[in-house]
Amino acid sequence: MMSLTVAALTFGIIFLAELPDKTALASLVLGTKYRASYVFAGVAAAMAVQVALALVAGHLLSLLPHRWVEGVTGLLFLVGAAMLLFHGGEDEDEHAAKEPSSNSFWKVAGASFLVVAIAEFGDLTQIMTANLAAKYADPLAVGLGSWLALCAVGGIAIVGGQKLLKYVPMKLIIRVAAAIMVVLAGISIFGAITG
């Protein structure tokens, strides 16, 4: 049975970590050029593939002894926090891809899928999803929470990303996400030490 607590925790962590990400920027740019529903379909499909890959990686990580899982996830949470703090504000032009030759559903959704799938591969939120899957051993809850968070950020970026940034500074979002990851790292490392 799926844990709603794990799904909610995963949603919150992934949502905050994804807000300052290049994928949100790519979704924003695509949403300004093409029909929002077409872009969202491609983004949501790409996120589903990325979450599935992260869950497989998390399952493999969970095969390690418990202390090792706690230690590795703790260190990866610290790496994630550092990545957010030191690289979170950079402008990245990886979202610049060949534009679809027409505005048909398949071309726009397909281009959106490719841009986001490539940008998200090996990304911080994919690593965080794998960590959470290993830590909580509830792939359905982690997968659902992560996918919903990624889709929510993509949807917000597509529809109104620029308005959000008028009210919430990106530096604040980055710092809150990094602080949460440091706390989770501390909990995981404490669990690894105490057994």
C-alpha positions as CSV (number, residue, x, y, z in Angstrom):
1,M,0.0,0.0,0.0
2,M,1.3,3.4,-1.0
3,S,2.3,5.8,1.8
4,L,0.8,9.3,1.3
5,T,3.4,10.7,3.7
6,V,6.2,9.5,1.5
7,A,4.4,10.8,-1.6
8,A,3.9,14.2,0.0
9,L,7.5,14.4,1.3
10,T,8.8,13.4,-2.2
11,F,6.5,16.0,-3.8
12,G,7.8,18.8,-1.6
13,I,11.5,18.0,-2.0
14,I,11.3,17.4,-5.8
15,F,9.1,20.5,-6.3
16,L,11.5,22.8,-4.6
17,A,14.5,21.3,-6.2
18,E,13.0,21.5,-9.7
19,L,11.8,25.1,-9.5
20,P,15.3,26.7,-10.2
21,D,16.2,23.9,-12.7
22,K,16.9,24.2,-16.5
23,T,13.9,22.0,-17.2
24,A,11.5,24.6,-15.8
25,L,13.3,27.2,-17.9
26,A,12.9,25.0,-21.0
27,S,9.2,24.5,-20.2
28,L,8.8,28.2,-19.8
29,V,10.4,28.9,-23.2
30,L,8.5,26.2,-25.0
31,G,5.2,27.4,-23.4
32,T,5.7,30.9,-24.7
33,K,6.2,29.6,-28.3
34,Y,3.6,26.8,-28.6
35,R,0.2,25.7,-27.4
36,A,0.5,25.0,-23.6
37,S,-1.4,21.7,-23.6
38,Y,0.9,20.3,-26.3
39,V,4.0,21.3,-24.5
40,F,2.7,19.9,-21.2
41,A,1.9,16.6,-22.8
42,G,5.5,16.2,-24.0
43,V,6.9,17.5,-20.6
44,A,4.8,15.1,-18.6
45,A,5.7,12.1,-20.8
46,A,9.4,13.0,-20.5
47,M,9.1,13.3,-16.7
48,A,7.4,9.9,-16.5
49,V,10.4,8.3,-18.3
50,Q,12.9,10.0,-16.1
51,V,11.1,9.1,-12.9
52,A,10.9,5.4,-14.0
53,L,14.7,5.4,-14.6
54,A,15.3,7.0,-11.2
55,L,13.1,4.4,-9.5
56,V,15.2,1.6,-11.1
57,A,18.4,3.3,-9.9
58,G,16.8,3.7,-6.4
59,H,15.9,0.0,-6.3
60,L,19.5,-1.0,-7.2
61,L,20.8,1.4,-4.5
62,S,18.4,-0.1,-2.0
63,L,20.1,-3.6,-2.5
64,L,23.0,-2.3,-0.5
65,P,23.1,-2.8,3.3
66,H,20.9,-0.3,5.2
67,R,23.9,1.6,6.7
68,W,25.4,2.0,3.2
69,V,22.1,3.2,1.8
70,E,21.8,5.8,4.5
71,G,25.4,6.9,4.0
72,V,25.2,7.1,0.3
73,T,21.9,8.9,0.3
74,G,23.1,11.3,2.9
75,L,26.2,12.2,0.8
76,L,24.1,12.5,-2.3
77,F,21.7,14.9,-0.5
78,L,24.7,17.0,0.4
79,V,25.9,16.9,-3.2
80,G,22.4,18.0,-4.3
81,A,22.4,20.9,-1.8
82,A,25.8,22.0,-3.1
83,M,24.7,21.7,-6.7
84,L,21.7,23.9,-5.9
85,L,23.7,26.5,-4.0
86,F,26.6,26.7,-6.4
87,H,25.0,26.2,-9.8
88,G,21.3,27.0,-9.2
89,G,21.3,30.5,-10.5
90,E,23.2,29.9,-13.7
91,D,21.6,30.5,-17.1
92,E,21.7,27.4,-19.2
93,D,20.9,27.4,-22.8
94,E,20.4,23.6,-23.1
95,H,16.7,24.2,-23.7
96,A,17.6,25.7,-27.1
97,A,16.8,22.9,-29.5
98,K,15.6,22.6,-33.1
99,E,12.1,24.0,-33.2
100,P,9.3,21.9,-34.6
101,S,8.5,22.6,-38.2
102,S,4.8,22.9,-37.5
103,N,2.5,23.5,-34.5
104,S,0.9,20.0,-34.7
105,F,0.4,18.1,-31.5
106,W,2.9,15.4,-32.3
107,K,5.6,17.7,-33.4
108,V,5.3,20.1,-30.5
109,A,4.8,17.4,-27.9
110,G,7.7,15.4,-29.4
111,A,10.0,18.3,-29.4
112,S,9.0,19.1,-25.8
113,F,9.6,15.5,-24.8
114,L,13.1,15.4,-26.4
115,V,14.2,18.7,-24.9
116,V,13.0,17.9,-21.4
117,A,14.1,14.2,-21.5
118,I,17.7,15.3,-22.4
119,A,17.8,18.2,-20.0
120,E,16.5,16.0,-17.1
121,F,18.8,13.0,-17.7
122,G,21.1,12.6,-14.7
123,D,19.7,15.8,-13.3
124,L,19.5,16.7,-9.6
125,T,15.8,15.8,-9.3
126,Q,16.4,12.4,-10.9
127,I,19.2,11.7,-8.4
128,M,17.0,12.8,-5.6
129,T,14.2,10.6,-6.8
130,A,16.6,7.6,-6.8
131,N,17.7,8.5,-3.3
132,L,14.2,8.7,-2.0
133,A,13.3,5.4,-3.7
134,A,16.2,3.7,-2.0
135,K,15.5,5.3,1.4
136,Y,11.8,4.7,1.7
137,A,11.4,1.4,-0.3
138,D,8.1,2.6,-1.6
139,P,8.5,3.1,-5.3
140,L,4.9,3.8,-6.0
141,A,4.7,6.7,-3.5
142,V,8.1,8.1,-4.5
143,G,7.4,7.8,-8.2
144,L,4.0,9.4,-7.9
145,G,5.2,12.2,-5.7
146,S,8.2,12.9,-7.9
147,W,6.2,12.8,-11.1
148,L,3.5,15.0,-9.8
149,A,6.0,17.5,-8.5
150,L,7.9,17.6,-11.9
151,C,4.6,18.0,-13.8
152,A,3.5,20.7,-11.4
153,V,6.7,22.7,-11.9
154,G,6.5,22.1,-15.7
155,G,2.9,23.3,-15.7
156,I,3.7,26.3,-13.6
157,A,6.6,27.2,-15.8
158,I,4.5,26.8,-19.0
159,V,1.6,28.8,-17.7
160,G,3.0,31.5,-15.4
161,G,6.7,31.1,-14.6
162,Q,7.6,34.7,-15.0
163,K,4.7,35.8,-12.7
164,L,6.0,33.4,-9.9
165,L,9.5,34.9,-10.1
166,K,8.0,38.4,-9.6
167,Y,6.8,37.3,-6.1
168,V,9.3,34.7,-5.0
169,P,13.0,35.3,-5.7
170,M,14.9,32.4,-7.3
171,K,17.7,32.7,-4.6
172,L,15.1,32.1,-1.9
173,I,13.7,29.0,-3.7
174,I,17.3,27.7,-4.1
175,R,18.2,28.3,-0.5
176,V,15.0,26.6,0.9
177,A,15.5,23.6,-1.3
178,A,19.2,23.3,-0.3
179,A,18.4,23.7,3.4
180,I,15.8,20.8,3.1
181,M,18.4,18.6,1.4
182,V,21.0,19.4,4.1
183,V,18.5,18.4,6.8
184,L,17.7,15.2,4.9
185,A,21.5,14.5,4.5
186,G,22.0,15.0,8.3
187,I,19.1,12.5,9.0
188,S,20.5,9.9,6.6
189,I,24.1,10.3,7.8
190,F,23.0,10.1,11.4
191,G,21.0,6.9,10.5
192,A,24.2,5.5,8.9
193,I,26.3,6.1,11.9
194,T,23.8,4.9,14.5
195,G,22.8,1.9,12.5
